[in-house]
Amino acid sequence: MQIFLTFDVEITGLGRYDAAKANGRHFNISLDTLDCPVGNEKYGFSWILSTLAKYGLKATFFVEPLVSLYAGPEYLAQIVSKINEYHQDIQMHLHPG
């Protein structure tokens, strides 16, 4: 049996920034927004990557690139770089408007 682990990497609720995007402004969004804190623990992006590494597992991360319209290309580059650090597969995930 083969099991494929896949994860969508995206930020919801960016519509609230539409007015600023229309004016050509970007927002500082930290990678911490992907870490999903629960109490004092984090169970999101970083936890998933480190847990996969701990157990020698591979996964595919579907990254939504249009977030760069809101947060700038540097933010997208940080996400891709972090996934690359852990030698995981990266693919594109789109929600065209």
Secondary structure, 3 states (H helix, E strand, C coil): CCCCCEEEECCCCHHHHHHHHHCCCCCCCCHHHHCCEECCEECCHHHHHHHHHHCCCCCEEEECHHHHHHHCHHHHHHHHHHHHHCCCEEEECCCCC
